[in-house]
């Protein structure tokens, strides 16, 4: 009897297994398909994400390198101290850029490039892709470009590194072709476009403004090529009005992706307690930045900086004081040093400026000095740049960033352009003001500094630094590239030079 029972049970199990197997095979695709997921990408959604990610990826350690901020903590203070043990912090943007915005914007381009009705979508995506690649190559030099973001499409997981010169020439071509292809009669991304809400005229100005930026990058390495592209950018029409500024507006609450990325990083990393002494990473403004603004009675100081007195934020110019980058432990008077203003620099709902009127003014001032732009004069453009730079804080945080015309005009009165100075003296004036104007986008300040040498920052000499007490010239490739893409990496190093902080990239020549 037991034998038959066992056979019966075995038969039942076999039938059940057979039924389950048949059911799984029959409904496999339906059961394993997410009903809320799309089989194809939605270009508008991915474009929005690429804009957020491209604006988010800022190597904030460069705030220290450009002597805006510092810390007594070796880890958090790597950017200002260049501590060898923390050198791989510099590789962060390489990995983030490819994983996020470069991959995302490439997906958008692939999705819209064959549809002539989506020419504006394609143009905006190409312009943003140029912006993202330019930011990445300016940090590392030679990087994967032509074969980048092709893992999904063509299973190319070991892309070749392109020479930076090749990348630059293609980026300029992309900007020009995209600007010329924009068509007001065609569809746009509309509200999915966080920068211009689909305004093709403004996207064209942004493209030519980026062309102006990249063209000027080449003045040390190929002056003729720089002149050609700068003149082409100016002729195309660059951003000269605040209404055309490339920016992304953020929210002060909700998901982190909707908050200003630089403010969020600084706020969460160091300044969340807002009492001047509980800074968990030991950060403060660096003395170079505060001393320069205080000495020159810069009205931005009261907008950007506070000192906590009895736990209350005080913006009085007289008490602002920057912290030296050489500290290795918390000083007894830590609370007396200046730090970012919670209402402006740390405003989570503040706008992120991608490209400004002030940048155009300063670049055009240089173009005028070089004889490449005759429509204005360097002194007028220099003054316009200062005005735009001071007024842009009211664009970032309207309620707390306003600087009066009287304050601006007084500053300009006591800091006139040296029309009788040498070319280098005029460049120093222009690009020291640029350093103030571009804050807190330290990455662009870093690129401008390497090209022009201004502002004339004094390197920090700190025990255990990785550069021999010099300000570094590039960032390091991620260690993961040695394991995952070694052949391509070795070819880039053989061509460009050692994977070292002091190796100069293509356009950064002595």
Phi and psi in degrees as a GROMACS rama.xvg file:
@    title "Ramachandran Plot"
@    xaxis  label "Phi"
@    yaxis  label "Psi"
@TYPE xy
-62.9515  -35.6728  UNK-2
-61.6836  -45.5065  UNK-3
-65.76  -37.2375  UNK-4
-61.3668  -43.5223  UNK-5
-62.5743  -42.6693  UNK-6
-63.6685  -38.4875  UNK-7
-64.0923  -47.3877  UNK-8
-60.6029  -40.4082  UNK-9
-64.1498  -38.8567  UNK-10
-66.8655  -42.7088  UNK-11
-60.1721  -44.593  UNK-12
-62.4799  -40.4248  UNK-13
-64.1626  -42.441  UNK-14
-63.4464  -44.4636  UNK-15
-61.5641  -43.2449  UNK-16
-63.4718  -40.1096  UNK-17
-64.1807  -42.7935  UNK-18
-64.4652  -41.3533  UNK-19
-64.5809  -42.4151  UNK-20
-63.4046  -42.7526  UNK-21
-64.4313  -42.6224  UNK-22
-63.4365  -42.9219  UNK-23
-63.9629  -40.5822  UNK-24
-68.5119  -41.7956  UNK-25
-65.8232  -42.9136  UNK-26
-110.402  17.4593  UNK-27
-56.7721  -50.1604  UNK-28
-64.798  -41.0694  UNK-29
-67.8273  -43.2772  UNK-30
-67.1851  -35.8659  UNK-31
-96.0611  17.4069  UNK-32
-110.102  125.845  UNK-33
-69.732  116.212  UNK-34
-67.0133  -16.8199  UNK-35
-98.2673  0.0323733  UNK-36
-100.953  150.929  UNK-37
-96.2784  141.659  UNK-38
-70.463  -21.9761  UNK-39
-127.529  156.381  UNK-40
-71.8791  152.168  UNK-41
-99.2069  103.615  UNK-42
-51.8012  -40.0767  UNK-43
-63.6687  -42.5324  UNK-44
-65.5412  -44.3024  UNK-45
-69.6227  -34.0451  UNK-46
-62.4768  -44.9897  UNK-47
-58.0082  -45.4211  UNK-48
-63.1862  -39.681  UNK-49
-65.2994  -35.9447  UNK-50
-65.765  -46.6592  UNK-51
-58.6103  -46.3615  UNK-52
-70.7261  -38.621  UNK-53
-64.866  -37.2343  UNK-54
-75.0729  -25.6472  UNK-55
-78.1749  -33.7758  UNK-56
-78.5642  87.725  UNK-57
-120.639  130.203  UNK-58
-79.2882  87.8579  UNK-59
-65.8925  -16.96  UNK-60
-60.8814  -23.1348  UNK-61
-69.4021  -14.6796  UNK-62
-58.7617  -36.0426  UNK-63
-75.0557  -41.0611  UNK-64
-60.9904  -40.0999  UNK-65
-85.8344  11.5748  UNK-66
61.4607  31.8832  UNK-67
-81.357  -45.253  UNK-68
-130.985  170.283  UNK-69
-159.445  -177.537  UNK-70
-156.169  149.999  UNK-71
-79.0619  -11.1949  UNK-72
-82.9394  125.165  UNK-73
-60.9131  -36.9453  UNK-74
-69.533  -55.4308  UNK-75
-69.4464  -26.1128  UNK-76
-92.582  13.6672  UNK-77
-53.4764  -42.0753  UNK-78
-60.9513  -30.9115  UNK-79
-97.3951  -19.0595  UNK-80
-108.269  -18.2435  UNK-81
58.9963  39.3548  UNK-82
-67.1761  126.723  UNK-83
-55.3829  -42.8025  UNK-84
-63.8408  -17.6141  UNK-85
-109.244  16.0537  UNK-86
-62.4529  -27.6052  UNK-87
-73.1179  -6.47394  UNK-88
-59.1602  -28.1087  UNK-89
-70.3759  -13.7085  UNK-90
-87.4137  -3.47376  UNK-91
-57.8915  -45.1084  UNK-92
-69.2186  -29.026  UNK-93
-56.6288  -54.4911  UNK-94
-65.7735  -42.9437  UNK-95
-64.2101  -41.1775  UNK-96
-62.6414  -46.743  UNK-97
-70.8854  -38.8314  UNK-98
-68.9866  -32.8924  UNK-99
-107.139  -97.1004  UNK-100
-63.5588  -36.2111  UNK-101
-68.4987  -42.8676  UNK-102
-63.224  -43.9675  UNK-103
-66.5157  -46.0399  UNK-104
-71.0856  -27.7332  UNK-105
-66.9303  -37.7979  UNK-106
-61.7615  -40.4313  UNK-107
-63.9749  -46.3509  UNK-108
-59.4435  -45.2531  UNK-109
-62.372  -32.0202  UNK-110
-77.026  -27.0834  UNK-111
-114.139  -8.2389  UNK-112
-68.3853  -19.7403  UNK-113
-96.7442  -3.20802  UNK-114
-102.251  109.882  UNK-115
-62.6039  -21.3155  UNK-116
-76.0546  -12.5432  UNK-117
-109.254  30.8638  UNK-118
-62.4311  -34.2736  UNK-119
-71.9832  -34.5573  UNK-120
-63.8662  -43.3214  UNK-121
-64.5218  -44.0723  UNK-122
-62.481  -46.4815  UNK-123
-62.0601  -40.4122  UNK-124
-65.4875  -40.5158  UNK-125
-66.3116  -39.0159  UNK-126
-64.774  -44.4744  UNK-127
-65.9624  -37.1288  UNK-128
-62.4858  -39.6381  UNK-129
-63.3216  -42.1627  UNK-130
-59.531  -47.6507  UNK-131
-65.8442  -43.8966  UNK-132
-67.206  -38.0607  UNK-133
-61.8654  -43.5665  UNK-134
-62.1134  -36.0843  UNK-135
-76.7476  -47.4107  UNK-136
-66.2962  -29.9233  UNK-137
-67.9883  -19.1604  UNK-138
-89.6086  -36.0953  UNK-139
-114.548  -19.6564  UNK-140
90.1986  -122.261  UNK-141
-66.3585  130.277  UNK-142
-145.192  163.562  UNK-143
-61.6752  130.945  UNK-144
-136.112  -70.5643  UNK-145
-60.6386  -34.8018  UNK-146
-101.894  8.11743  UNK-147
-72.1855  151.658  UNK-148
57.6155  36.7102  UNK-149
-114.645  12.0752  UNK-150
-62.5012  -43.4817  UNK-151
-72.6811  -42.3361  UNK-152
-75.924  -41.9921  UNK-153
-130.033  12.9673  UNK-154
56.4062  33.1057  UNK-155
-94.1593  96.7523  UNK-156
-98.228  1.71181  UNK-157
-131.469  65.6765  UNK-158
-66.639  146.366  UNK-159
-70.1003  150.186  UNK-160
-87.4823  134.134  UNK-161
-96.3548  146.349  UNK-162
-61.3345  143.641  UNK-163
-61.4599  -34.5639  UNK-164
-59.6435  -44.1108  UNK-165
-62.2193  -41.9643  UNK-166
-62.0922  -46.2742  UNK-167
-60.9653  -45.0215  UNK-168
-63.2877  -36.3986  UNK-169
-74.1981  -36.8995  UNK-170
-61.0012  -42.4282  UNK-171
-64.5131  -40.0049  UNK-172
-63.3671  -42.8893  UNK-173
-61.3853  -42.6132  UNK-174
-64.7224  -43.2923  UNK-175
-65.3737  -49.4349  UNK-176
-62.6278  -39.7407  UNK-177
-66.0418  -43.8444  UNK-178
-61.1514  -42.257  UNK-179
-71.6798  -24.0632  UNK-180
-85.8381  -15.182  UNK-181
-60.5543  136.219  UNK-182
-137.116  113.232  UNK-183
-61.5275  -20.6361  UNK-184
-83.9992  -8.07604  UNK-185
-101.344  167.031  UNK-186
-65.5693  155.828  UNK-187
-130.849  179.891  UNK-188
-74.3824  -13.9722  UNK-189
59.4513  -132.87  UNK-190
-70.1105  -13.0967  UNK-191
-71.5137  -15.9956  UNK-192
-86.8509  101.989  UNK-193
-72.7314  -16.6599  UNK-194
-90.5968  -51.6207  UNK-195
-127.302  4.49197  UNK-196
51.9235  35.9509  UNK-197
87.4557  6.52988  UNK-198
-73.1708  106.918  UNK-199
-70.3048  -31.3517  UNK-200
-63.1968  -41.0177  UNK-201
-73.241  -35.9176  UNK-202
-62.2381  -36.414  UNK-203
-64.5493  -42.921  UNK-204
-64.3371  -37.9633  UNK-205
-62.7605  -43.3356  UNK-206
-60.6082  -47.0425  UNK-207
-69.4358  -29.9165  UNK-208
-68.1977  -42.0853  UNK-209
-62.5474  -36.4447  UNK-210
-61.7511  -41.1863  UNK-211
-61.4158  -45.265  UNK-212
-59.9065  -49.4556  UNK-213
-69.5953  -36.0039  UNK-214
-60.5097  -45.6732  UNK-215
-65.7704  -27.7253  UNK-216
-57.295  -25.8127  UNK-217
-93.2402  7.84751  UNK-218
-63.4812  -29.2988  UNK-219
-83.4553  -22.7995  UNK-220
-108.484  -28.3598  UNK-221
-155.507  86.5695  UNK-222
-63.8715  -35.9506  UNK-223
-66.9961  -42.4817  UNK-224
-66.0234  -40.1443  UNK-225
-60.1831  -46.5601  UNK-226
-60.0987  -43.5825  UNK-227
-58.0406  -48.6613  UNK-228
-77.0834  -32.1393  UNK-229
-64.5747  -45.2636  UNK-230
-64.2574  -37.4393  UNK-231
-66.123  -39.3763  UNK-232
-64.0995  -45.6827  UNK-233
-62.8867  -42.1891  UNK-234
-64.8036  -33.5236  UNK-235
-70.6787  -31.2944  UNK-236
110.282  106.4  UNK-237
-104.397  174.441  UNK-238
-72.7553  116.172  UNK-239
-128.014  -0.76572  UNK-240
-127.36  144.221  UNK-241
-61.5212  -26.202  UNK-242
-64.7735  -18.6652  UNK-243
-103.112  1.35917  UNK-244
-53.0798  137.986  UNK-245
-83.5892  115.657  UNK-246
-151.762  160.277  UNK-247
-121.671  128.677  UNK-248
-87.8585  144.68  UNK-249
-125.335  172.81  UNK-250
-113.495  148.992  UNK-251
-83.7923  -9.74975  UNK-252
-138.123  172.342  UNK-253
95.9402  -153.504  UNK-254
-68.9031  148.872  UNK-255
-61.5617  -30.1527  UNK-256
-62.3696  -22.7858  UNK-257
-92.0556  6.87489  UNK-258
-107.779  150.683  UNK-259
-54.1326  120.986  UNK-260
-67.8318  -37.2649  UNK-261
-70.4753  -45.3359  UNK-262
-59.1579  -43.0815  UNK-263
-63.2807  -43.399  UNK-264
-62.4782  -46.9973  UNK-265
-67.7499  -42.7185  UNK-266
-62.0929  -53.3014  UNK-267
-69.2701  -33.7108  UNK-268
-77.0919  -27.2915  UNK-269
-148.948  -31.5143  UNK-270
-116.549  18.381  UNK-271
-67.6929  -30.7199  UNK-272
-73.536  -29.0251  UNK-273
53.5647  49.7401  UNK-274
-129.913  -1.67059  UNK-275
84.4162  -7.56591  UNK-276
-131.765  -20.0424  UNK-277
-93.6019  23.1684  UNK-278
-63.8617  109.061  UNK-279
-66.0461  -24.1248  UNK-280
-106.412  4.64443  UNK-281
73.5311  27.0584  UNK-282
-87.6451  147.27  UNK-283
-151.431  171.321  UNK-284
-67.0175  147.152  UNK-285
-82.9772  151.184  UNK-286
-62.2901  -31.6354  UNK-287
-58.1594  -45.8985  UNK-288
-67.7247  -51.5024  UNK-289
-68.2255  -43.0726  UNK-290
-61.7885  -40.4834  UNK-291
-63.6893  -47.687  UNK-292
-66.2589  -38.9996  UNK-293
-68.1257  -44.1439  UNK-294
-61.1802  -37.0645  UNK-295
-94.5205  8.98477  UNK-296
49.8896  48.3288  UNK-297
-75.364  120.663  UNK-298
-64.5765  -13.8446  UNK-299
-69.3746  -21.4273  UNK-300
-57.2113  -43.6698  UNK-301
-71.6285  -17.4876  UNK-302
-85.0222  -37.8385  UNK-303
-94.096  -24.8315  UNK-304
-126.886  145.628  UNK-305
-137.728  154.188  UNK-306
-122.192  134.496  UNK-307
-86.8201  118.681  UNK-308
-113.068  113.444  UNK-309
54.1252  38.625  UNK-310
81.2701  3.67227  UNK-311
-113.107  133.927  UNK-312
-69.8915  126.312  UNK-313
-121.413  124.125  UNK-314
-97.3592  6.43306  UNK-315
-56.0437  131.09  UNK-316
-60.8826  -37.9975  UNK-317
-60.3539  -30.9297  UNK-318
-98.3321  -1.72309  UNK-319
-69.1986  138.288  UNK-320
-154.631  125.642  UNK-321
-86.7002  150.632  UNK-322
-92.6449  136.758  UNK-323
-63.1736  148.508  UNK-324
-82.3507  -5.33816  UNK-325
-87.5491  -6.04578  UNK-326
-66.6384  139.545  UNK-327
-116.851  1.6324  UNK-328
-150.606  163.837  UNK-329
-67.076  120.592  UNK-330
-73.4752  154.867  UNK-331
-62.3612  -28.9808  UNK-332
-101.173  29.474  UNK-333
-52.2701  -39.722  UNK-334
-64.8904  -19.3362  UNK-335
-84.8418  -2.92668  UNK-336
-91.4379  151.048  UNK-337
-73.3425  149.751  UNK-338
-146.472  167.918  UNK-339
-58.7563  140.604  UNK-340
-71.7498  125.956  UNK-341
-61.4163  -28.1807  UNK-342
-84.0874  -13.6066  UNK-343
-126.879  -75.2596  UNK-344
-61.7073  -36.7362  UNK-345
-98.972  12.8882  UNK-346
-70.4924  111.665  UNK-347
-63.9312  -26.6294  UNK-348
-94.8084  8.13377  UNK-349
-74.1526  150.674  UNK-350
-70.8486  148.34  UNK-351
-101.687  119.386  UNK-352
-87.1355  124.325  UNK-353
-93.0663  -41.9316  UNK-354
-150.938  132.684  UNK-355
-119.071  163.876  UNK-356
-61.2703  -38.9372  UNK-357
-59.5691  -42.2572  UNK-358
-61.0549  -44.4982  UNK-359
-58.261  -46.5888  UNK-360
-58.3333  -44.7071  UNK-361
-69.9649  -38.9475  UNK-362
-66.0139  -39.2163  UNK-363
-68.2698  -32.7904  UNK-364
-60.695  -43.393  UNK-365
-65.242  -42.2147  UNK-366
-58.8472  -37.8079  UNK-367
-65.9667  -41.7597  UNK-368
-59.3646  -34.0345  UNK-369
-85.7745  -4.3669  UNK-370
81.9404  19.1493  UNK-371
-98.9981  -6.89897  UNK-372
-146.282  106.881  UNK-373
-100.291  -4.28899  UNK-374
-73.0436  -21.2382  UNK-375
-130.971  -166.063  UNK-376
-135.028  154.518  UNK-377
-59.4649  -39.5139  UNK-378
-63.7888  -46.0011  UNK-379
-63.6729  -42.2968  UNK-380
-67.646  -38.4207  UNK-381
-59.7825  -46.4967  UNK-382
-65.3484  -39.7893  UNK-383
-63.2819  -37.3276  UNK-384
-63.4571  -41.493  UNK-385
-63.8383  -45.9659  UNK-386
-59.7501  -47.6738  UNK-387
-62.7763  -39.8427  UNK-388
-64.5637  -37.8525  UNK-389
-75.8743  -36.387  UNK-390
-73.7605  -21.1433  UNK-391
-68.914  -18.8845  UNK-392
-68.8515  -24.7387  UNK-393
-76.0719  -18.0627  UNK-394
-80.0906  -39.1178  UNK-395
-68.2364  -49.7842  UNK-396
-136.812  87.7322  UNK-397
-53.3459  -36.7081  UNK-398
-75.9068  -27.3215  UNK-399
-127.501  3.66165  UNK-400
-110.176  12.7647  UNK-401
-79.0643  129.734  UNK-402
-117.714  130.339  UNK-403
-72.4894  156.856  UNK-404
-60.3346  -35.9713  UNK-405
-62.5152  -43.9431  UNK-406
-63.0911  -43.052  UNK-407
-64.8782  -48.5828  UNK-408
-64.6464  -34.9334  UNK-409
-65.8205  -42.2161  UNK-410
-60.8376  -46.6857  UNK-411
-63.6778  -37.8846  UNK-412
-58.3336  -39.9313  UNK-413
-92.8844  1.0563  UNK-414
-133.969  57.5315  UNK-415
-69.4215  156.85  UNK-416
-71.5635  134.099  UNK-417
-81.9912  82.0261  UNK-418
-64.2418  -22.1228  UNK-419
-95.4462  4.07231  UNK-420
-79.4995  171.451  UNK-421
-72.8368  168.94  UNK-422
-56.3454  -46.2083  UNK-423
-64.9299  -37.8576  UNK-424
-65.5868  -37.8584  UNK-425
-69.555  -40.3976  UNK-426
-62.2194  -38.3367  UNK-427
-62.9242  -42.3548  UNK-428
-62.0641  -48.2943  UNK-429
-60.5213  -48.0587  UNK-430
-90.0214  -9.64015  UNK-431
-73.4085  -41.4383  UNK-432
-65.4016  -34.6646  UNK-433
-61.0941  -41.592  UNK-434
-56.9707  -40.5836  UNK-435
-72.2693  -38.2859  UNK-436
-71.2846  -34.2943  UNK-437
-83.9276  -17.0462  UNK-438
-53.9782  135.409  UNK-439
-98.4491  21.4877  UNK-440
-82.0803  77.421  UNK-441
-65.5634  -23.0329  UNK-442
-65.7449  -41.9061  UNK-443
-70.89  -34.1394  UNK-444
-62.0278  -39.7931  UNK-445
-62.3957  -43.8142  UNK-446
-65.3445  -43.6421  UNK-447
-64.1891  -40.8053  UNK-448
-61.7857  -45.0121  UNK-449
-65.0856  -32.3947  UNK-450
-79.3635  -42.5906  UNK-451
-100.782  -24.894  UNK-452
85.2644  4.6799  UNK-453
-124.763  145.187  UNK-454
-68.776  161.632  UNK-455
-79.5019  73.7893  UNK-456
-73.3378  142.519  UNK-457
-94.3217  119.594  UNK-458
-59.0401  149.108  UNK-459
-86.997  129.032  UNK-460
-104.191  112.087  UNK-461
-132.764  140.112  UNK-462
-58.8458  130.451  UNK-463
83.9062  15.1015  UNK-464
-74.1588  158.83  UNK-465
-95.9884  3.05663  UNK-466
-127.353  8.74852  UNK-467
68.5475  27.9948  UNK-468
77.0311  20.9517  UNK-469
-110.877  155.125  UNK-470
-74.5588  127.351  UNK-471
-69.3287  161.987  UNK-472
-108.646  -17.0703  UNK-473
-157.605  173.005  UNK-474
-101.55  163.642  UNK-475
-90.145  144.691  UNK-476
-67.15  150.935  UNK-477
-63.2806  145.842  UNK-478
-60.7682  -28.5263  UNK-479
-60.5516  -28.8589  UNK-480
-65.1171  -28.4868  UNK-481
-65.9037  -32.8822  UNK-482
-89.4651  -35.5687  UNK-483
-99.7921  -22.6803  UNK-484
-146.096  46.0503  UNK-485
-63.1917  -42.1355  UNK-486
-62.2212  -45.7924  UNK-487
-66.4392  -40.8257  UNK-488
-62.3806  -44.9242  UNK-489
-62.0635  -36.8945  UNK-490
-65.3661  -39.1801  UNK-491
-66.453  -42.3854  UNK-492
-66.014  -39.7871  UNK-493
-61.8474  -33.6293  UNK-494
-84.0167  -44.3952  UNK-495
-89.3932  -34.9328  UNK-496
126.981  174.852  UNK-497
-56.0458  149.095  UNK-498
-75.9049  77.611  UNK-499
-134.961  152.329  UNK-500
-61.4462  -27.7789  UNK-501
-98.5036  0.588723  UNK-502
-71.1522  127.593  UNK-503
-87.423  137.168  UNK-504
-76.4387  174.032  UNK-505
-50.7376  -51.4457  UNK-506
-84.3576  -7.7798  UNK-507
-97.5934  79.9706  UNK-508
-106.714  155.16  UNK-509
